[in-house]
Amino acid sequence: MNKNQVKGHANEAKGKIKEVVGKVTGDESTEYEGKAEKHAGKAEAKYGDLKSDIKRATE
Protein backbone atom coordinates (compact mmCIF):
# COMPACT_ATOMS: atom_id res chain seq x y z
CA MET A 1 0.00 0.00 0.00
CA ASN A 2 1.31 3.42 -0.88
CA LYS A 3 0.80 6.62 1.11
CA ASN A 4 -2.11 7.79 -1.06
CA GLN A 5 -3.99 4.56 -0.43
CA VAL A 6 -3.43 4.76 3.32
CA LYS A 7 -4.28 8.46 3.55
CA GLY A 8 -7.34 7.98 1.34
CA HIS A 9 -8.73 5.12 3.40
CA ALA A 10 -8.10 7.09 6.61
CA ASN A 11 -9.94 10.13 5.24
CA GLU A 12 -12.75 7.90 4.01
CA ALA A 13 -13.20 6.46 7.52
CA LYS A 14 -12.97 9.90 9.11
CA GLY A 15 -15.61 11.21 6.72
CA LYS A 16 -17.93 8.29 7.41
CA ILE A 17 -17.69 8.93 11.15
CA LYS A 18 -18.42 12.63 10.63
CA GLU A 19 -21.37 11.73 8.39
CA VAL A 20 -22.86 9.42 11.03
CA VAL A 21 -22.35 11.99 13.79
CA GLY A 22 -24.15 14.55 11.63
CA LYS A 23 -27.06 12.16 11.04
CA VAL A 24 -27.35 11.25 14.73
CA THR A 25 -27.21 14.85 15.92
CA GLY A 26 -29.40 16.16 13.11
CA ASP A 27 -26.63 18.50 11.93
CA GLU A 28 -26.94 18.48 8.14
CA SER A 29 -23.83 20.60 7.70
CA THR A 30 -21.65 18.05 9.51
CA GLU A 31 -23.36 15.20 7.66
CA TYR A 32 -22.65 16.73 4.24
CA GLU A 33 -19.13 17.68 5.26
CA GLY A 34 -18.57 14.04 6.22
CA LYS A 35 -19.97 12.81 2.91
CA ALA A 36 -17.65 15.13 1.00
CA GLU A 37 -14.66 14.02 3.06
CA LYS A 38 -15.60 10.37 2.55
CA HIS A 39 -15.80 10.78 -1.22
CA ALA A 40 -12.53 12.71 -1.32
CA GLY A 41 -10.91 9.88 0.61
CA LYS A 42 -12.27 7.32 -1.84
CA ALA A 43 -10.88 9.34 -4.74
CA GLU A 44 -7.46 9.58 -3.11
CA ALA A 45 -7.41 5.84 -2.41
CA LYS A 46 -8.32 5.14 -6.05
CA TYR A 47 -5.51 7.45 -7.14
CA GLY A 48 -3.17 5.42 -4.95
CA ASP A 49 -4.47 2.22 -6.52
CA LEU A 50 -3.80 3.63 -9.98
CA LYS A 51 -0.26 4.67 -9.03
CA SER A 52 0.37 1.19 -7.64
CA ASP A 53 -0.99 -0.48 -10.78
CA ILE A 54 1.17 1.70 -13.04
CA LYS A 55 4.25 0.99 -10.95
CA ARG A 56 3.63 -2.77 -11.15
CA ALA A 57 3.01 -2.60 -14.89
CA THR A 58 6.27 -0.78 -15.57
CA GLU A 59 8.47 -3.05 -13.46
N, CA, C and O atoms as a Maestro MAE file, in Angstrom:
{
 s_m_m2io_version
 :::
 2.0.0
}

f_m_ct {
 s_m_title
 :::
 protein
 m_atom[236] {
  # First column is atom index #
  i_m_mmod_type
  r_m_x_coord
  r_m_y_coord
  r_m_z_coord
  i_m_residue_number
  s_m_chain_name
  s_m_pdb_residue_name
  s_m_pdb_atom_name
  i_m_atomic_number
  :::
  1 25 0.839 -1.181 0.000 1 A "MET " " N  " 7
  2 3 0.000 0.000 0.000 1 A "MET " " CA " 6
  3 2 0.884 1.244 0.000 1 A "MET " " C  " 6
  4 15 1.847 1.341 0.761 1 A "MET " " O  " 8
  5 25 0.542 2.183 -0.859 2 A "ASN " " N  " 7
  6 3 1.312 3.424 -0.876 2 A "ASN " " CA " 6
  7 2 0.626 4.471 0.013 2 A "ASN " " C  " 6
  8 15 -0.471 4.253 0.526 2 A "ASN " " O  " 8
  9 25 1.301 5.605 0.176 3 A "LYS " " N  " 7
  10 3 0.797 6.617 1.112 3 A "LYS " " CA " 6
  11 2 -0.553 7.189 0.689 3 A "LYS " " C  " 6
  12 15 -1.356 7.558 1.546 3 A "LYS " " O  " 8
  13 25 -0.818 7.269 -0.612 4 A "ASN " " N  " 7
  14 3 -2.112 7.788 -1.062 4 A "ASN " " CA " 6
  15 2 -3.240 6.829 -0.695 4 A "ASN " " C  " 6
  16 15 -4.332 7.259 -0.324 4 A "ASN " " O  " 8
  17 25 -2.973 5.540 -0.798 5 A "GLN " " N  " 7
  18 3 -3.989 4.560 -0.434 5 A "GLN " " CA " 6
  19 2 -4.296 4.637 1.061 5 A "GLN " " C  " 6
  20 15 -5.458 4.638 1.466 5 A "GLN " " O  " 8
  21 25 -3.248 4.702 1.870 6 A "VAL " " N  " 7
  22 3 -3.425 4.759 3.322 6 A "VAL " " CA " 6
  23 2 -4.152 6.040 3.726 6 A "VAL " " C  " 6
  24 15 -5.123 6.002 4.482 6 A "VAL " " O  " 8
  25 25 -3.676 7.164 3.217 7 A "LYS " " N  " 7
  26 3 -4.282 8.456 3.550 7 A "LYS " " CA " 6
  27 2 -5.735 8.512 3.068 7 A "LYS " " C  " 6
  28 15 -6.609 9.028 3.765 7 A "LYS " " O  " 8
  29 25 -5.980 7.980 1.878 8 A "GLY " " N  " 7
  30 3 -7.337 7.980 1.338 8 A "GLY " " CA " 6
  31 2 -8.294 7.161 2.174 8 A "GLY " " C  " 6
  32 15 -9.410 7.598 2.454 8 A "GLY " " O  " 8
  33 25 -7.864 5.967 2.577 9 A "HIS " " N  " 7
  34 3 -8.731 5.120 3.402 9 A "HIS " " CA " 6
  35 2 -8.966 5.748 4.778 9 A "HIS " " C  " 6
  36 15 -10.058 5.638 5.335 9 A "HIS " " O  " 8
  37 25 -7.941 6.406 5.323 10 A "ALA " " N  " 7
  38 3 -8.099 7.086 6.615 10 A "ALA " " CA " 6
  39 2 -9.108 8.229 6.492 10 A "ALA " " C  " 6
  40 15 -9.974 8.385 7.352 10 A "ALA " " O  " 8
  41 25 -9.001 9.019 5.438 11 A "ASN " " N  " 7
  42 3 -9.944 10.129 5.236 11 A "ASN " " CA " 6
  43 2 -11.352 9.623 4.968 11 A "ASN " " C  " 6
  44 15 -12.333 10.242 5.381 11 A "ASN " " O  " 8
  45 25 -11.444 8.504 4.279 12 A "GLU " " N  " 7
  46 3 -12.752 7.903 4.012 12 A "GLU " " CA " 6
  47 2 -13.424 7.500 5.333 12 A "GLU " " C  " 6
  48 15 -14.609 7.761 5.540 12 A "GLU " " O  " 8
  49 25 -12.657 6.865 6.216 13 A "ALA " " N  " 7
  50 3 -13.198 6.455 7.515 13 A "ALA " " CA " 6
  51 2 -13.574 7.672 8.361 13 A "ALA " " C  " 6
  52 15 -14.626 7.692 9.000 13 A "ALA " " O  " 8
  53 25 -12.717 8.672 8.358 14 A "LYS " " N  " 7
  54 3 -12.974 9.904 9.114 14 A "LYS " " CA " 6
  55 2 -14.252 10.584 8.613 14 A "LYS " " C  " 6
  56 15 -15.060 11.070 9.404 14 A "LYS " " O  " 8
  57 25 -14.418 10.609 7.305 15 A "GLY " " N  " 7
  58 3 -15.613 11.208 6.721 15 A "GLY " " CA " 6
  59 2 -16.868 10.441 7.067 15 A "GLY " " C  " 6
  60 15 -17.913 11.037 7.327 15 A "GLY " " O  " 8
  61 25 -16.771 9.121 7.074 16 A "LYS " " N  " 7
  62 3 -17.927 8.287 7.409 16 A "LYS " " CA " 6
  63 2 -18.356 8.538 8.852 16 A "LYS " " C  " 6
  64 15 -19.547 8.628 9.151 16 A "LYS " " O  " 8
  65 25 -17.370 8.649 9.742 17 A "ILE " " N  " 7
  66 3 -17.686 8.932 11.146 17 A "ILE " " CA " 6
  67 2 -18.379 10.286 11.267 17 A "ILE " " C  " 6
  68 15 -19.382 10.416 11.968 17 A "ILE " " O  " 8
  69 25 -17.842 11.282 10.587 18 A "LYS " " N  " 7
  70 3 -18.422 12.629 10.634 18 A "LYS " " CA " 6
  71 2 -19.846 12.610 10.063 18 A "LYS " " C  " 6
  72 15 -20.737 13.284 10.580 18 A "LYS " " O  " 8
  73 25 -20.047 11.841 9.006 19 A "GLU " " N  " 7
  74 3 -21.373 11.731 8.393 19 A "GLU " " CA " 6
  75 2 -22.374 11.132 9.386 19 A "GLU " " C  " 6
  76 15 -23.488 11.635 9.527 19 A "GLU " " O  " 8
  77 25 -21.976 10.072 10.062 20 A "VAL " " N  " 7
  78 3 -22.860 9.416 11.031 20 A "VAL " " CA " 6
  79 2 -23.161 10.347 12.210 20 A "VAL " " C  " 6
  80 15 -24.301 10.430 12.667 20 A "VAL " " O  " 8
  81 25 -22.140 11.040 12.692 21 A "VAL " " N  " 7
  82 3 -22.349 11.994 13.788 21 A "VAL " " CA " 6
  83 2 -23.351 13.066 13.356 21 A "VAL " " C  " 6
  84 15 -24.232 13.441 14.129 21 A "VAL " " O  " 8
  85 25 -23.218 13.549 12.148 22 A "GLY " " N  " 7
  86 3 -24.151 14.546 11.635 22 A "GLY " " CA " 6
  87 2 -25.573 14.021 11.559 22 A "GLY " " C  " 6
  88 15 -26.523 14.731 11.889 22 A "GLY " " O  " 8
  89 25 -25.720 12.762 11.120 23 A "LYS " " N  " 7
  90 3 -27.059 12.162 11.043 23 A "LYS " " CA " 6
  91 2 -27.662 12.010 12.435 23 A "LYS " " C  " 6
  92 15 -28.827 12.342 12.656 23 A "LYS " " O  " 8
  93 25 -26.858 11.504 13.375 24 A "VAL " " N  " 7
  94 3 -27.350 11.251 14.729 24 A "VAL " " CA " 6
  95 2 -27.737 12.547 15.437 24 A "VAL " " C  " 6
  96 15 -28.743 12.597 16.145 24 A "VAL " " O  " 8
  97 25 -26.942 13.584 15.246 25 A "THR " " N  " 7
  98 3 -27.214 14.854 15.923 25 A "THR " " CA " 6
  99 2 -28.184 15.744 15.149 25 A "THR " " C  " 6
  100 15 -28.642 16.766 15.661 25 A "THR " " O  " 8
  101 25 -28.491 15.356 13.927 26 A "GLY " " N  " 7
  102 3 -29.396 16.162 13.112 26 A "GLY " " CA " 6
  103 2 -28.722 17.377 12.498 26 A "GLY " " C  " 6
  104 15 -29.395 18.300 12.041 26 A "GLY " " O  " 8
  105 25 -27.399 17.379 12.484 27 A "ASP " " N  " 7
  106 3 -26.626 18.496 11.931 27 A "ASP " " CA " 6
  107 2 -26.302 18.199 10.464 27 A "ASP " " C  " 6
  108 15 -25.343 17.491 10.158 27 A "ASP " " O  " 8
  109 25 -27.115 18.752 9.570 28 A "GLU " " N  " 7
  110 3 -26.940 18.479 8.140 28 A "GLU " " CA " 6
  111 2 -25.595 18.958 7.619 28 A "GLU " " C  " 6
  112 15 -25.006 18.321 6.746 28 A "GLU " " O  " 8
  113 25 -25.109 20.057 8.139 29 A "SER " " N  " 7
  114 3 -23.826 20.600 7.704 29 A "SER " " CA " 6
  115 2 -22.701 19.595 7.966 29 A "SER " " C  " 6
  116 15 -21.877 19.336 7.089 29 A "SER " " O  " 8
  117 25 -22.673 19.040 9.161 30 A "THR " " N  " 7
  118 3 -21.651 18.046 9.507 30 A "THR " " CA " 6
  119 2 -21.832 16.783 8.674 30 A "THR " " C  " 6
  120 15 -20.854 16.178 8.234 30 A "THR " " O  " 8
  121 25 -23.075 16.390 8.460 31 A "GLU " " N  " 7
  122 3 -23.361 15.202 7.655 31 A "GLU " " CA " 6
  123 2 -22.823 15.367 6.232 31 A "GLU " " C  " 6
  124 15 -22.158 14.472 5.710 31 A "GLU " " O  " 8
  125 25 -23.108 16.502 5.614 32 A "TYR " " N  " 7
  126 3 -22.652 16.732 4.240 32 A "TYR " " CA " 6
  127 2 -21.143 16.916 4.162 32 A "TYR " " C  " 6
  128 15 -20.505 16.510 3.191 32 A "TYR " " O  " 8
  129 25 -20.583 17.531 5.193 33 A "GLU " " N  " 7
  130 3 -19.129 17.676 5.264 33 A "GLU " " CA " 6
  131 2 -18.480 16.288 5.319 33 A "GLU " " C  " 6
  132 15 -17.472 16.035 4.660 33 A "GLU " " O  " 8
  133 25 -19.069 15.404 6.109 34 A "GLY " " N  " 7
  134 3 -18.571 14.038 6.217 34 A "GLY " " CA " 6
  135 2 -18.679 13.290 4.902 34 A "GLY " " C  " 6
  136 15 -17.763 12.562 4.518 34 A "GLY " " O  " 8
  137 25 -19.797 13.468 4.211 35 A "LYS " " N  " 7
  138 3 -19.966 12.810 2.912 35 A "LYS " " CA " 6
  139 2 -18.904 13.282 1.925 35 A "LYS " " C  " 6
  140 15 -18.323 12.481 1.194 35 A "LYS " " O  " 8
  141 25 -18.658 14.584 1.912 36 A "ALA " " N  " 7
  142 3 -17.650 15.133 1.000 36 A "ALA " " CA " 6
  143 2 -16.266 14.584 1.338 36 A "ALA " " C  " 6
  144 15 -15.500 14.215 0.448 36 A "ALA " " O  " 8
  145 25 -15.959 14.535 2.620 37 A "GLU " " N  " 7
  146 3 -14.660 14.019 3.057 37 A "GLU " " CA " 6
  147 2 -14.523 12.535 2.699 37 A "GLU " " C  " 6
  148 15 -13.458 12.082 2.279 37 A "GLU " " O  " 8
  149 25 -15.607 11.794 2.872 38 A "LYS " " N  " 7
  150 3 -15.602 10.366 2.545 38 A "LYS " " CA " 6
  151 2 -15.330 10.157 1.058 38 A "LYS " " C  " 6
  152 15 -14.527 9.302 0.687 38 A "LYS " " O  " 8
  153 25 -15.988 10.925 0.219 39 A "HIS " " N  " 7
  154 3 -15.797 10.781 -1.224 39 A "HIS " " CA " 6
  155 2 -14.410 11.238 -1.661 39 A "HIS " " C  " 6
  156 15 -13.820 10.657 -2.572 39 A "HIS " " O  " 8
  157 25 -13.896 12.264 -1.021 40 A "ALA " " N  " 7
  158 3 -12.528 12.711 -1.322 40 A "ALA " " CA " 6
  159 2 -11.528 11.627 -0.930 40 A "ALA " " C  " 6
  160 15 -10.547 11.396 -1.637 40 A "ALA " " O  " 8
  161 25 -11.777 10.974 0.181 41 A "GLY " " N  " 7
  162 3 -10.911 9.876 0.610 41 A "GLY " " CA " 6
  163 2 -10.951 8.712 -0.361 41 A "GLY " " C  " 6
  164 15 -9.921 8.110 -0.664 41 A "GLY " " O  " 8
  165 25 -12.147 8.394 -0.850 42 A "LYS " " N  " 7
  166 3 -12.270 7.319 -1.845 42 A "LYS " " CA " 6
  167 2 -11.484 7.660 -3.101 42 A "LYS " " C  " 6
  168 15 -10.798 6.809 -3.667 42 A "LYS " " O  " 8
  169 25 -11.591 8.911 -3.531 43 A "ALA " " N  " 7
  170 3 -10.877 9.339 -4.739 43 A "ALA " " CA " 6
  171 2 -9.368 9.242 -4.534 43 A "ALA " " C  " 6
  172 15 -8.646 8.799 -5.428 43 A "ALA " " O  " 8
  173 25 -8.895 9.650 -3.373 44 A "GLU " " N  " 7
  174 3 -7.457 9.580 -3.112 44 A "GLU " " CA " 6
  175 2 -6.980 8.132 -3.057 44 A "GLU " " C  " 6
  176 15 -5.898 7.816 -3.551 44 A "GLU " " O  " 8
  177 25 -7.776 7.256 -2.463 45 A "ALA " " N  " 7
  178 3 -7.413 5.841 -2.410 45 A "ALA " " CA " 6
  179 2 -7.371 5.246 -3.821 45 A "ALA " " C  " 6
  180 15 -6.483 4.452 -4.133 45 A "ALA " " O  " 8
  181 25 -8.317 5.623 -4.660 46 A "LYS " " N  " 7
  182 3 -8.324 5.139 -6.049 46 A "LYS " " CA " 6
  183 2 -7.103 5.648 -6.805 46 A "LYS " " C  " 6
  184 15 -6.519 4.924 -7.612 46 A "LYS " " O  " 8
  185 25 -6.719 6.895 -6.541 47 A "TYR " " N  " 7
  186 3 -5.511 7.450 -7.145 47 A "TYR " " CA " 6
  187 2 -4.298 6.625 -6.714 47 A "TYR " " C  " 6
  188 15 -3.421 6.327 -7.525 47 A "TYR " " O  " 8
  189 25 -4.256 6.267 -5.448 48 A "GLY " " N  " 7
  190 3 -3.172 5.425 -4.951 48 A "GLY " " CA " 6
  191 2 -3.172 4.058 -5.610 48 A "GLY " " C  " 6
  192 15 -2.114 3.512 -5.922 48 A "GLY " " O  " 8
  193 25 -4.362 3.504 -5.823 49 A "ASP " " N  " 7
  194 3 -4.473 2.217 -6.521 49 A "ASP " " CA " 6
  195 2 -3.913 2.329 -7.935 49 A "ASP " " C  " 6
  196 15 -3.178 1.455 -8.394 49 A "ASP " " O  " 8
  197 25 -4.267 3.406 -8.612 50 A "LEU " " N  " 7
  198 3 -3.803 3.626 -9.979 50 A "LEU " " CA " 6
  199 2 -2.284 3.747 -10.023 50 A "LEU " " C  " 6
  200 15 -1.633 3.148 -10.879 50 A "LEU " " O  " 8
  201 25 -1.719 4.529 -9.092 51 A "LYS " " N  " 7
  202 3 -0.263 4.670 -9.026 51 A "LYS " " CA " 6
  203 2 0.404 3.312 -8.814 51 A "LYS " " C  " 6
  204 15 1.420 3.002 -9.437 51 A "LYS " " O  " 8
  205 25 -0.174 2.520 -7.938 52 A "SER " " N  " 7
  206 3 0.372 1.194 -7.644 52 A "SER " " CA " 6
  207 2 0.300 0.290 -8.873 52 A "SER " " C  " 6
  208 15 1.248 -0.436 -9.175 52 A "SER " " O  " 8
  209 25 -0.821 0.337 -9.574 53 A "ASP " " N  " 7
  210 3 -0.987 -0.478 -10.784 53 A "ASP " " CA " 6
  211 2 0.018 -0.079 -11.860 53 A "ASP " " C  " 6
  212 15 0.601 -0.940 -12.519 53 A "ASP " " O  " 8
  213 25 0.217 1.216 -12.036 54 A "ILE " " N  " 7
  214 3 1.170 1.700 -13.041 54 A "ILE " " CA " 6
  215 2 2.585 1.271 -12.676 54 A "ILE " " C  " 6
  216 15 3.358 0.843 -13.534 54 A "ILE " " O  " 8
  217 25 2.912 1.389 -11.403 55 A "LYS " " N  " 7
  218 3 4.251 0.993 -10.955 55 A "LYS " " CA " 6
  219 2 4.492 -0.495 -11.221 55 A "LYS " " C  " 6
  220 15 5.559 -0.882 -11.698 55 A "LYS " " O  " 8
  221 25 3.494 -1.325 -10.910 56 A "ARG " " N  " 7
  222 3 3.631 -2.770 -11.153 56 A "ARG " " CA " 6
  223 2 3.747 -3.070 -12.641 56 A "ARG " " C  " 6
  224 15 4.505 -3.954 -13.041 56 A "ARG " " O  " 8
  225 25 3.007 -2.346 -13.452 57 A "ALA " " N  " 7
  226 3 3.009 -2.601 -14.894 57 A "ALA " " CA " 6
  227 2 4.331 -2.209 -15.544 57 A "ALA " " C  " 6
  228 15 4.717 -2.783 -16.563 57 A "ALA " " O  " 8
  229 25 5.020 -1.243 -14.968 58 A "THR " " N  " 7
  230 3 6.271 -0.783 -15.572 58 A "THR " " CA " 6
  231 2 7.502 -1.467 -14.990 58 A "THR " " C  " 6
  232 15 8.621 -1.182 -15.415 58 A "THR " " O  " 8
  233 25 7.318 -2.344 -14.047 59 A "GLU " " N  " 7
  234 3 8.465 -3.054 -13.456 59 A "GLU " " CA " 6
  235 2 8.860 -4.249 -14.281 59 A "GLU " " C  " 6
  236 15 9.803 -4.957 -13.930 59 A "GLU " " O  " 8
  :::
 }
 m_bond[235] {
  # First column is bond index #
  i_m_from
  i_m_to
  i_m_order
  :::
  1 1 2 1
  2 2 3 1
  3 3 4 2
  4 3 5 1
  5 5 6 1
  6 6 7 1
  7 7 8 2
  8 7 9 1
  9 9 10 1
  10 10 11 1
  11 11 12 2
  12 11 13 1
  13 13 14 1
  14 14 15 1
  15 15 16 2
  16 15 17 1
  17 17 18 1
  18 18 19 1
  19 19 20 2
  20 19 21 1
  21 21 22 1
  22 22 23 1
  23 23 24 2
  24 23 25 1
  25 25 26 1
  26 26 27 1
  27 27 28 2
  28 27 29 1
  29 29 30 1
  30 30 31 1
  31 31 32 2
  32 31 33 1
  33 33 34 1
  34 34 35 1
  35 35 36 2
  36 35 37 1
  37 37 38 1
  38 38 39 1
  39 39 40 2
  40 39 41 1
  41 41 42 1
  42 42 43 1
  43 43 44 2
  44 43 45 1
  45 45 46 1
  46 46 47 1
  47 47 48 2
  48 47 49 1
  49 49 50 1
  50 50 51 1
  51 51 52 2
  52 51 53 1
  53 53 54 1
  54 54 55 1
  55 55 56 2
  56 55 57 1
  57 57 58 1
  58 58 59 1
  59 59 60 2
  60 59 61 1
  61 61 62 1
  62 62 63 1
  63 63 64 2
  64 63 65 1
  65 65 66 1
  66 66 67 1
  67 67 68 2
  68 67 69 1
  69 69 70 1
  70 70 71 1
  71 71 72 2
  72 71 73 1
  73 73 74 1
  74 74 75 1
  75 75 76 2
  76 75 77 1
  77 77 78 1
  78 78 79 1
  79 79 80 2
  80 79 81 1
  81 81 82 1
  82 82 83 1
  83 83 84 2
  84 83 85 1
  85 85 86 1
  86 86 87 1
  87 87 88 2
  88 87 89 1
  89 89 90 1
  90 90 91 1
  91 91 92 2
  92 91 93 1
  93 93 94 1
  94 94 95 1
  95 95 96 2
  96 95 97 1
  97 97 98 1
  98 98 99 1
  99 99 100 2
  100 99 101 1
  101 101 102 1
  102 102 103 1
  103 103 104 2
  104 103 105 1
  105 105 106 1
  106 106 107 1
  107 107 108 2
  108 107 109 1
  109 109 110 1
  110 110 111 1
  111 111 112 2
  112 111 113 1
  113 113 114 1
  114 114 115 1
  115 115 116 2
  116 115 117 1
  117 117 118 1
  118 118 119 1
  119 119 120 2
  120 119 121 1
  121 121 122 1
  122 122 123 1
  123 123 124 2
  124 123 125 1
  125 125 126 1
  126 126 127 1
  127 127 128 2
  128 127 129 1
  129 129 130 1
  130 130 131 1
  131 131 132 2
  132 131 133 1
  133 133 134 1
  134 134 135 1
  135 135 136 2
  136 135 137 1
  137 137 138 1
  138 138 139 1
  139 139 140 2
  140 139 141 1
  141 141 142 1
  142 142 143 1
  143 143 144 2
  144 143 145 1
  145 145 146 1
  146 146 147 1
  147 147 148 2
  148 147 149 1
  149 149 150 1
  150 150 151 1
  151 151 152 2
  152 151 153 1
  153 153 154 1
  154 154 155 1
  155 155 156 2
  156 155 157 1
  157 157 158 1
  158 158 159 1
  159 159 160 2
  160 159 161 1
  161 161 162 1
  162 162 163 1
  163 163 164 2
  164 163 165 1
  165 165 166 1
  166 166 167 1
  167 167 168 2
  168 167 169 1
  169 169 170 1
  170 170 171 1
  171 171 172 2
  172 171 173 1
  173 173 174 1
  174 174 175 1
  175 175 176 2
  176 175 177 1
  177 177 178 1
  178 178 179 1
  179 179 180 2
  180 179 181 1
  181 181 182 1
  182 182 183 1
  183 183 184 2
  184 183 185 1
  185 185 186 1
  186 186 187 1
  187 187 188 2
  188 187 189 1
  189 189 190 1
  190 190 191 1
  191 191 192 2
  192 191 193 1
  193 193 194 1
  194 194 195 1
  195 195 196 2
  196 195 197 1
  197 197 198 1
  198 198 199 1
  199 199 200 2
  200 199 201 1
  201 201 202 1
  202 202 203 1
  203 203 204 2
  204 203 205 1
  205 205 206 1
  206 206 207 1
  207 207 208 2
  208 207 209 1
  209 209 210 1
  210 210 211 1
  211 211 212 2
  212 211 213 1
  213 213 214 1
  214 214 215 1
  215 215 216 2
  216 215 217 1
  217 217 218 1
  218 218 219 1
  219 219 220 2
  220 219 221 1
  221 221 222 1
  222 222 223 1
  223 223 224 2
  224 223 225 1
  225 225 226 1
  226 226 227 1
  227 227 228 2
  228 227 229 1
  229 229 230 1
  230 230 231 1
  231 231 232 2
  232 231 233 1
  233 233 234 1
  234 234 235 1
  235 235 236 2
  :::
 }
}
